[in-house]
Amino acid sequence: MSKTKSIVLTRKDLFYAGVNGFIFGVLIPIVLKNLGMRISSAEYIVIVLAFTVLAVFGVYIGYLLSKIAGFFFQLAKFGAVGAANFAVDFGVLNLLIFFSGIASGWFFTIFKSVSFAVAVVNSFLWNKKWTFSKKGGEGTGKDFVQFLFVSVIGLLLNAGTASFIVNVVGPMGMIGEKTWANIATAVASVVVLTWNFLGYKFIVFKK
């Protein structure tokens, strides 16, 4: 009961939520462009603003739900960071596909690993500072080693799941290679999201 009462929503929480929503909104058009979609400047601005507001609103809802169960606030923050990581993962992957013109085979596996690695760095910084509020520099080395352990397993799950769907299952119906590559990435992200939350909460940033 005391843990629930001690939860406070600060301006910093809302600001950080907005930043993560902004990151999502900025990077998603890169994915859409690689899929052949066109977005006007006005639509782009609306997308960025919409996701920025939605992220803030989501964290606020998590705070309200934390009055029922404390973990909801932490889960909402993790969700905002996760959405940004999702966009970072997709954005970097699609940039690599766009510049190389390759969306399958071993190069796809390499691209997927690179995009996920970039998202991991983003994830560590945000989750340590904000989601799980691990303050101070003490134990950072240990945290990083544990974070790498959890993230490497996540990387294997992520790249393995996506590569299996792309290279073994293959595009279904009339779905193109680029679209299928993004579908595979989405499925892999859902699998890893669950693993990462549990691993970060109970192994890396446990209190």
N, C-alpha and C positions, 0 to 999 in steps of 0.2 A: 504494500500500500504506500509506503514511504517513497519507493522508487518512482511510482506513478506520479506522486505529488511533486517530486524533485525535477521532473521534466519541464524545461522552460523553452519556449519558442523565442529565438532572438532574431534581430535584424540580420545578423550574420548568416543564420540558417536560411532565411528567405533570399539573401543575396547569393549565397552559394548555390541554392536551388536554381535561381535565375541564370547563373553562369552556366550550369550544366545543361539547362534547357536551351540556352543560347548556342552552346556548342552543338547540340543535337540539330537545332534548326539551321545552323550554318552549313553543316556537313551533309545533311540529307540531300540537298539539291545536286551534289556531286554524284550521288548514287543514281538519282533520277535522270541526270544528263547522260550518264553512261548507259542507261537503259533506253535511251532515245527520246526521252520526254523533254519538252521545252517549258521553261518557267520564265515568266516576265519579271522585270525588276520589282514591280508592285507585288506580284505573287510571292516573290522571294522574301520581301520585307514582311509580308503577312505571315509566312511560314515561320520565320525567325521569331517574330513577336509572339505568335500563337504558342509555340513550344516553350518559350521563356515563361510565359504566363502559366501554362499548364504545369510546368515543373514546380513553380512556386505554389500553385494551388494544391498539387499533389502532396507536397511536404506539409502544407497547412492541414490537409485532411488527415495525414498521418499523425500529426500532433493531436488533433481532436480525438482520433481513435486511440491514442496512447493513454487517454483517461480511462479506457476500458482495459487495454493491455499495453503495457509499456513498450514492448518490442515494435509496435506499429510505427512509431516515430523513426526508429532506427531503420526499419525496413523501407520506409518512404524515402529516406535519404539515400539508402543503398540503391533504391530503384532509380532515383534521379541520376546518381553516378553511373549506374548500370546502363541507363539510356544513353548517356553521353559516351560511354565506352563502346556501346553498340554502334553509335554513329561514327566514332573514331575508327573502329574496326572496319565498318562498311566503307567509310570514306577513303581510308588508306588502300584498302583492297581494290576499290573501283578506280582509284588513281593509277595503281599499278596495272590493272587490266586495261585501262584507257590508253596509257602510254605504250604498253607492250602489244596490245591487241590479242593477248593470250588469256583464255578463260577456262582452261582445262589442262589435264596432265600434271606432270611433276612441277611445272612452273606455278600452277595454281596452288599446289600444296606449299610451295615456298612463299608465294605472295600472301597466302592465308596466315602462315606462321609469322611473317613480318608484321602484318596488320594487327594481329593479336598481341604481339610483343609490344607494339606502341601503345595499345590499349591497356596493357598490364601496367606500364609505367604510370599512365594517367590514373589508373585504378588505385595503385598503391598510395600516391600522393593524396588523392581525395578521401579514400577510406581511412587512412591513418589520421589525417587532420580533421576530418568532418564527420563521416559516418560513424566510426567507432571511437572517435575522440581520444586517441592515444597521444597524450601530451608529452612534451619534453623530448630531448634527444637520447635519453637513457634507454638502452635496450633496442635502439634503432637497428643495430647490426643484426641482432637476433631476430627482430621483427622481419627484416628484409630477407634473411635466410629462410625463415618459415614462410614468408610471403612467396618467395621463389618456388619453394617446395609445392605449395598449394597451386600456384599459378602454372608451374610446369605440368602438373597433372591436368590442370584446366586446359593448357595449350594442347596436350595430347588428345584430350577429349574433344576440344574445339576443332583442331585441324583434322583429327581422325574422323569425326562425325561428318564434317563438311566434305572431306575428300571421298569418304565412302559414298555419300549421296551423289556427288558429282561424277566420280570415276567408276563406281560399281553399279549404283542404281541407274544413273544417267537421266537425261531430260525425259520427261513424260509428255506424251501428247504433242501439242504444237508449241510447247515452251522452248524458247531459245536458250543457248548456252549461257549467255550473260544473266538472263533472268533466273535460270536454274542455279547458277553459282550463288546468286543472292538468296534464293530460297534455302539452299544448303547452309549458308552462313546464318540465316535466321534460326533454323532448327538447332544448329550447333550452339548458338548463343543462348537459347533457352536451357539447353542441357547444362551448359557451363555456369549459367546464372545461379542455379540452385546449388551446385557444388561450391562455387566461390563464396556465396553468402555464408554457408555453414562452415567452410574452411577458415574464412577470415574472422568470423565471429568467435568460433570455439578453439581455433588453433593460433592464429596470428595475433589478433587484437583482444584476446580474452583478458578480463580484468580480475 
